[in-house]
Amino acid sequence: MMHDLLDNQHSDEIAALLAVASEGSFVAAGRLLQRHPTVVSKRVAAMEARLGIRLIERTTRQLRLTDAGAQLAQRLRTAIGLITAAEQEAASGAAKVRGVLRVAFPAAMGRQWLAPMLPAFLAAHPQVSLVADYSERFVDIIAEGFDLAIRIGELHDSRLIARKLGEHRRILCASPAYLATHGVPAQPQELAGHNCLRFSGFATFPQWQLSSGEQQQSITVTGSITSNDSESLLAATRAGVGILAAGEWLLSRDLAAGRLLRVLPDWQLGAVGGIYLVRPSAKFAAASTLAFKSWLEDQFSAGPPWQLGEA
């Protein structure tokens, strides 16, 4: 009986039904499954014939799951989730940390601070191989199959388990040469008269929402460079082009070396956020995932490395 339920034909039918339910058409479901739409249609029809019930209403313009089809699709998703959890539970009991670990890092921070740490983890766990993705785009770690990710700022995804590694502050800075030529702003309002290098990825762009304790100031800034790449803006700031607002993690080395100076040191851009290690909220995690989580928490236990004066 168990073999009958899990044979290839039935699993193909299940995959076809769930693909149609999620994508809304045979064409889109075919793209998802990398099968011709007629193959997907035939698999759903075979499932309907086997069960003796219509699962999809077909019209010339659209497809719609019947009540029975929608209920079956939901039950099947639940069953697949239980199977996945069972596999994860088995993997978590492995005696050795091994296998492929997929992690997603924010690009600039990942390259600057996290990538140099990874060789030490691999040396401690030689049977683990890493697939590391560096990107500034929002990564859906569940849909894209990542085991872990680093997130900056606020978290809104309830499907994730999060561990805060440290604080995230955005501060303002400029080169000594720029400040010597253009003056040092004493109040946030004075930024309107300065060349402010604008990162287009800020949620409030083109405004800078500044805060100091209970005080709040909103300044619409202008400048000669606007970019979605923080590292290129940092290079321009070093060269004396203007004032930059960016994460403390990006600026700390230049500030420590004297290449940059704080501007309006009592103010920061936005509220204090966090650096988070996140993973899917499945009940069980593989041993390699838990090992990486524990190891990275140790690296941040004394505080983020950019706050410790590390080179």
N, C-alpha and C positions, 0 to 999 in steps of 0.2 A: 504493500500500500504506500509506504513512504517513497519507494522508488518511483511509483506511478506519479506521485504529487510533484516530484522534483526532476522529472525527466526533461530533456532538452526542449521538447515540443511545448510543454506546459510553461517552462520558464520563458521561452520566446514569446508566448502569448501574453504572459504577465508583463513582460517588458514592453510589448506593443501597446497594451491597454494603458499602462502608466505613462508612456510617452505621449499618447494621444490626449490623456487627461491633463498633462502639464503643458503641452504645446498647442492644443486646440485644433489641430488639423493633421491629416495623414501626411501631408507634404512636410510640415515642420517636424512631425514625429520621425519621419524617414530620415531627415537630416540629422536629428539627434542620435538615432540608432545606426546611421550610415547604411540604411537599407532603402530600397525603392518604395515609394508610397503604396504601391499595389501589394507589396509583400506585407507591409504593416496592416493594411486593410484586411488581407486574407487571414492574418493571424488573429485579429480581433473577431472576424466572422467565425473562425474555427472555434474560438473560445465560447462565443455565443451559442453555436450549435452544440458544443459539448455540454454546456450548462443548461441549455433549453430556455434561455432568456435573452432579451435584447438589452445590450449594454450601452449602445450608442445610437442616438437618433440621427440619421443622415438626411440632409436636405441638399439642394443644389448650391446653397450659399454657405452653409456652416454645419459644424458638428456639435452635438450636445450630448453629454452623458445623461443617461436615464437615471432615475433615483437609485435603481439597483446597481447601475454601473458606477455611480459616484460612491455609493456605500462600499462596493467591492474594492474600488481603487484605494479608498482610505484604509480598509482592513489590510490590504496587501502592503501598503506603505508601513503600517504598524508592524506587520510580520517581518518585513525586510529590516526594519529598525531593530527588532529583537534578535534577528540573526547577526546583524552587524555588532550589536552589543555583546553577544555571546563570543564572537570572534575576538573582539577587543579584550574581553575578560580572559580568554585563553592566552592571548599575547601578553597581557600584563603579568601573567604568572611565570613568564619565561625566566629561567635561572640566569641568563646572560642578556645584557643589553646589546641588541643586534638589529639589523635591518636598515631600511631606508627611512630617513626622517626628513619630512618636507616642512620648511620654515619660510615665512614671509617677513621681510624686513622693510621699513621705510628706507628709500634709496640712499639719501645723503647720510643720515645717521647710521644706517647699516654699514655703509662703506667706511665711515670715519671711525666708529667706535665698536661695532659688533663684529665685523669681519676679522679684525686682528685677534679677537678672543677665540675664534672657532678652532684654530689648530690645537689649542690646549684641550678642548673638549674631545676632539677626535683622538688625541694622544691617550686620553683617559679611557676612551671607548673605541678601540680599534675595529670592532665589528660593526660599527655604525657608519653609514655613508649619508652625507647631507645633500639635499637638493635645496639650495638657498635662492630665493627670489627677492631681488631688490627692485622696488618700484614705489613711486610716490602716489600711484592710484590706490583707490580703496579696494582692498582685496577681500572678497567673500571667501573666507577660509573653509567654510563648510562646502559651498558649491564647488570650489576649486580644489578641494581635497588636501588642504594643508593640515598638518598636525598642530602647528603652533604659529603664532605671529606676534610681532611687536606693534603696538598701537600707541600713537601719540595723541594726547588731548582727552576728550570726554568719550565715554562708552555708552552706546545706546542699544546694542544687540543683546537681547536677553538669552540668545541661544549659546552664548559664550561664557566660559569660566575665566575670570580675570584675576591676575595677581599684580598689584601695583609695585613696580620696581623702584620708582623714584618720582620726584616732582619735575614738572616741565614748566619753565618760565620763558617768556619772550622778552628780551631786553633790547635797548637801543644803544647803538655805538657808531663811532666814526673814527677816521684816522686823525692823528695829531695834526697833519698838514691841513686837512679840511677845516678843522676847528680853528686853527691859527689864522686861516684866510677868511673864513665866513663867520666866526664867532661861535660861542657856546650858548645854545638856547637854555634859558633859565626856567621857562614855563612851557607847558605843552602847546599853548597857542602859537608860540614862536616857530613851531615846526612848519607852519603854513608858509613861512618865508624862506625855508631851506629846501635844498635838493634832496628829497627823500626817495630812496631806492625801493621800489614797490614790488613786493611778492604777491603775485596775482592769486596764489592759493589760499590766502586768508579769507575766512568766511565773511569778514566785514569789508573786503576790498571794494572801493579804494579808500575806505576810511580806516584810520587807526583808532581803536577803542582803547584808551589808556586808563590805567587804574593805579591809585596809590592809597592803600588802606580803604577808607570809605569814599574817597574822591574818585570821580569818573569824568573823563574828558573825551569827546569824540572830535577828531581832527581829520578833515579831508586833505590828504597830502598829495603833492605833485612832485614829479621828478623826471630826470632824463632817461631812466631805465625802468622798465616794467618787465618782469620775467616770472615764469613758473618754476625756475631753477634757483634754489637758494645759494648754491655754491658759486654760480656765476655772479650773483649780486654781492657775495662776500668778496670775490676778487676785485670788483669795482670799488667796494668800500675800502679795501686795503690801498687801492691806488688813489684814494682821496677824492672820489667822485661825489660822495654824499653820505647821508645818514641811513643806516640800516636797522630795521627791527627784525629780529630773528631769535630762534631758540638759543638758550644759553649753551646748549651742547655744541652748536655750530660755531659760536664766537669765543669759547673759553680759551682755546690755545692762543688765539691772536691777542686777547686781552692780557693773558699771562705774560706774553712776550713783549707787550707794549706796542704792538703794531696797531692796535685799536684802543680807544678809550670809551668808557661809558658815557652816554648822553642821558640827561635826566635820570640819574641813578635811583631816585626815589620812585620812579614810575616804571610800569611794565605794560606790555601789550596784552590786554585781556586778563582774565583771571588765571590763577595758578591751575594748571592741568596736571596730568600724570603721564608717566611712561608705563605702559601695561604689557604684561605677557598674557596672551589670551589663547584659549584652545576651545574646541567644541565641547559642549556641555553633555556629551555622552557619559554614561556612568563609569565606563572603564576606559583607561588609556593604556597604550602600549608601553612597555618598559622603557623603550628609547625616549618616548615623549616625557615620561616622568623623570628620567635621568637628566634630560636637557633642561627641564623646568627647574629641578633642584640645583643644577650646576649654575644656571644663569642667575638664580636668586642669590647664590653665594657670591657671584661676581659683583652684585649690586648691594650686598648686605651692609657695607660701610657707607653706602651712598653711590650715586651715579659717578662713573669714572671722571666725567668732565668737571665734577665738583671736588675731586681729590687731587687736582693738579697733575694728573697723569699726562705724559707726552703722547 
